[in-house]
């Protein structure tokens, strides 16, 4: 109701230009669905089972409709990225999905948590207790998770995992021959973790980027933080040659639809998770512009 309409129009137009014809689903989600409109967000990000999918030679989607979980298979075990909403979901969704894809959950060595909201770490303690997996989070988001009530909300009664590994910006996690680079990108949470790691597809190498806080900020201060993080992430990803994109919520890039294309692909069909370096950069710039649009919706200029 306090929208700066002129500024909103300007930033929406700029984001639309960045999106072009090849980032329309991402634009529709991040720019036309306000992160402040919680009923709309939850209507799209509702709980629901989706098929487990092998996306690259080493990378598998093992999550659900509302929130992603990814398994990165290495020569010495599995790195899991995020752990869904609860111990029950870890046990009844992640573990069966791994088995369906021919992966042994006993090989889970690390659980990397993108940020400290309960829908990403809720199942981590189960995986820690059951398989001895080490849970990895930024130090500041560990503090958030370990605080009484975890900030309130529907995850207030969840028992957090034990603090295994607290990482800082620029740290790495290496398992076998695979190294995941970690960067702290505040905005969505104070210590949201973004990740870069290599994969292959039929022998061709790609570099995957996962921005750990694509959901954006909720206040003026955190949205400004988000913009700064996205601008920095664009530089980091470009320098690393990131050409493939995954997100920690399927809706942020129509991942469920992309996974269907992968499952039904014919020989020679392009992998829809491979964006190319230029398109990935435009995606990140578009997110930053949509954050400026969010500020305009809150009554600011977006500058």
URDA-V877037 format. One record per pair of residues at least 12 apart in sequence whose ideal C-beta (glycine too) atoms are under 7 Angstrom apart, sorted by the first residue. I is the first residue (numbers start at 1). J is the second residue. D is the distance in whole Angstrom. If there is no record, write none. Layout:
I_J_D ; I_J_D
//
This chain:
2_298_7 ; 2_299_4 ; 3_296_7 ; 3_297_5 ; 3_299_7 ; 4_296_5 ; 4_299_5 ; 4_300_6 ; 4_301_6 ; 7_296_4 ; 7_301_5 ; 7_302_5 ; 8_293_6 ; 8_296_4 ; 8_297_6 ; 11_289_6 ; 11_292_5 ; 11_293_4 ; 11_296_6 ; 11_302_5 ; 12_31_6 ; 12_293_5 ; 14_289_5 ; 15_27_6 ; 15_31_5 ; 15_286_5 ; 15_289_4 ; 15_290_5 ; 15_293_6 ; 18_282_5 ; 18_285_5 ; 18_286_4 ; 18_289_6 ; 19_286_5 ; 22_279_6 ; 23_282_6 ; 23_283_6 ; 23_286_6 ; 25_253_7 ; 25_254_4 ; 26_253_6 ; 26_283_6 ; 26_286_7 ; 27_286_6 ; 29_251_6 ; 29_252_6 ; 30_287_6 ; 30_290_5 ; 31_290_4 ; 31_293_6 ; 34_294_7 ; 34_297_6 ; 35_215_6 ; 35_216_5 ; 35_294_7 ; 44_251_5 ; 45_66_5 ; 45_249_6 ; 45_251_5 ; 46_65_6 ; 46_66_6 ; 47_64_6 ; 47_65_7 ; 47_66_5 ; 48_64_6 ; 48_65_4 ; 49_64_6 ; 50_64_6 ; 50_65_5 ; 50_256_5 ; 51_263_7 ; 52_97_4 ; 52_100_5 ; 52_101_5 ; 53_259_4 ; 53_262_6 ; 53_263_6 ; 54_101_6 ; 55_259_7 ; 55_262_6 ; 55_273_6 ; 56_199_4 ; 56_200_7 ; 56_201_5 ; 56_206_7 ; 57_199_6 ; 57_200_5 ; 57_201_6 ; 58_72_6 ; 58_73_5 ; 58_199_5 ; 58_200_7 ; 59_72_6 ; 59_199_5 ; 59_208_7 ; 60_101_5 ; 60_103_7 ; 61_259_6 ; 62_94_5 ; 62_97_4 ; 62_98_6 ; 63_84_6 ; 64_84_7 ; 64_93_6 ; 65_250_6 ; 65_256_7 ; 66_119_7 ; 67_82_7 ; 67_84_6 ; 67_85_7 ; 67_119_5 ; 67_120_7 ; 67_248_7 ; 67_249_6 ; 68_82_6 ; 68_247_7 ; 68_248_5 ; 68_249_6 ; 68_250_6 ; 68_255_7 ; 69_81_7 ; 69_82_5 ; 69_83_6 ; 69_84_6 ; 69_94_5 ; 70_82_7 ; 70_246_6 ; 71_98_6 ; 71_103_6 ; 72_178_7 ; 72_197_6 ; 73_103_6 ; 74_175_5 ; 74_176_4 ; 74_177_7 ; 74_178_4 ; 75_176_3 ; 75_177_6 ; 76_175_5 ; 76_176_4 ; 77_107_5 ; 77_108_7 ; 77_109_4 ; 77_175_6 ; 78_103_6 ; 78_107_5 ; 78_108_5 ; 78_109_6 ; 79_109_7 ; 79_110_5 ; 79_112_6 ; 79_173_7 ; 79_175_6 ; 79_180_6 ; 80_108_5 ; 80_110_7 ; 80_111_5 ; 80_127_7 ; 80_133_7 ; 81_112_5 ; 81_114_7 ; 81_210_7 ; 82_113_6 ; 82_114_6 ; 82_120_5 ; 82_248_6 ; 83_111_6 ; 83_113_7 ; 83_120_7 ; 83_121_6 ; 83_122_6 ; 83_123_4 ; 83_124_4 ; 83_127_6 ; 84_119_7 ; 84_122_6 ; 84_123_5 ; 85_118_7 ; 85_119_5 ; 85_122_4 ; 86_122_4 ; 86_123_6 ; 86_158_7 ; 87_123_6 ; 87_125_6 ; 87_126_4 ; 89_122_7 ; 89_123_5 ; 90_123_3 ; 90_126_4 ; 90_127_6 ; 91_126_6 ; 94_123_6 ; 105_131_6 ; 106_131_6 ; 108_127_6 ; 108_131_5 ; 108_133_5 ; 109_133_6 ; 109_134_7 ; 109_175_6 ; 110_133_6 ; 110_134_5 ; 110_136_6 ; 110_173_6 ; 110_175_7 ; 111_124_5 ; 111_127_5 ; 111_133_5 ; 111_135_5 ; 111_136_7 ; 112_136_5 ; 112_173_7 ; 112_180_7 ; 112_193_7 ; 112_195_7 ; 113_135_7 ; 113_136_7 ; 113_137_4 ; 114_192_6 ; 114_193_5 ; 114_212_4 ; 114_248_5 ; 115_141_6 ; 115_188_6 ; 115_189_4 ; 115_192_4 ; 115_193_7 ; 115_212_5 ; 115_213_6 ; 116_137_7 ; 116_141_4 ; 116_144_4 ; 116_145_5 ; 116_189_5 ; 116_191_7 ; 117_189_7 ; 118_150_6 ; 118_155_3 ; 118_158_5 ; 120_248_6 ; 121_145_6 ; 121_160_7 ; 121_161_7 ; 122_155_6 ; 122_158_6 ; 124_161_4 ; 125_159_6 ; 125_160_7 ; 125_161_4 ; 128_161_5 ; 128_162_6 ; 134_164_4 ; 134_165_6 ; 135_161_4 ; 135_164_5 ; 136_164_7 ; 136_165_4 ; 136_167_6 ; 136_173_6 ; 137_166_7 ; 138_166_7 ; 138_167_6 ; 138_184_5 ; 138_191_3 ; 138_193_5 ; 139_166_4 ; 139_168_7 ; 139_191_7 ; 140_190_5 ; 140_191_4 ; 141_189_6 ; 141_190_7 ; 141_191_4 ; 142_163_5 ; 142_166_5 ; 144_189_6 ; 144_190_7 ; 145_160_5 ; 146_160_6 ; 146_163_7 ; 167_182_5 ; 168_184_7 ; 169_183_5 ; 169_184_4 ; 170_183_7 ; 178_197_6 ; 178_198_7 ; 179_197_7 ; 180_195_5 ; 180_197_4 ; 181_195_7 ; 181_196_5 ; 182_195_6 ; 183_236_6 ; 185_211_7 ; 185_212_6 ; 185_213_6 ; 185_229_4 ; 185_233_6 ; 186_225_5 ; 186_229_6 ; 187_213_5 ; 187_216_7 ; 187_217_5 ; 187_222_6 ; 187_225_4 ; 187_226_3 ; 187_229_5 ; 188_213_3 ; 188_215_5 ; 188_216_6 ; 188_217_6 ; 188_226_7 ; 189_213_6 ; 192_212_4 ; 192_213_4 ; 193_212_5 ; 194_210_6 ; 194_211_5 ; 194_212_5 ; 194_233_6 ; 195_210_5 ; 195_212_7 ; 196_208_7 ; 196_209_5 ; 196_237_7 ; 196_240_5 ; 196_242_6 ; 199_244_7 ; 201_271_6 ; 206_243_6 ; 206_244_4 ; 206_274_6 ; 207_240_6 ; 207_241_5 ; 207_242_5 ; 207_243_6 ; 207_244_7 ; 208_244_5 ; 208_246_6 ; 209_237_5 ; 209_242_4 ; 209_245_6 ; 209_280_6 ; 210_246_5 ; 210_247_7 ; 210_248_7 ; 211_233_6 ; 211_284_7 ; 212_248_6 ; 213_226_7 ; 214_247_5 ; 214_252_5 ; 214_287_6 ; 215_249_7 ; 216_291_6 ; 216_294_6 ; 220_295_7 ; 220_298_6 ; 220_300_7 ; 223_291_5 ; 223_294_5 ; 223_295_5 ; 226_291_5 ; 227_288_5 ; 227_291_5 ; 227_292_7 ; 230_284_6 ; 230_287_5 ; 230_288_4 ; 230_291_7 ; 231_288_6 ; 233_284_6 ; 234_281_6 ; 234_284_4 ; 234_285_6 ; 237_280_6 ; 237_284_7 ; 238_277_7 ; 238_281_6 ; 241_277_6 ; 242_277_7 ; 242_280_5 ; 243_274_6 ; 243_275_6 ; 243_276_5 ; 243_277_5 ; 243_280_6 ; 244_273_5 ; 244_274_5 ; 244_275_6 ; 245_273_6 ; 245_275_5 ; 245_280_6 ; 245_283_6 ; 246_273_6 ; 258_272_4 ; 258_273_6
//
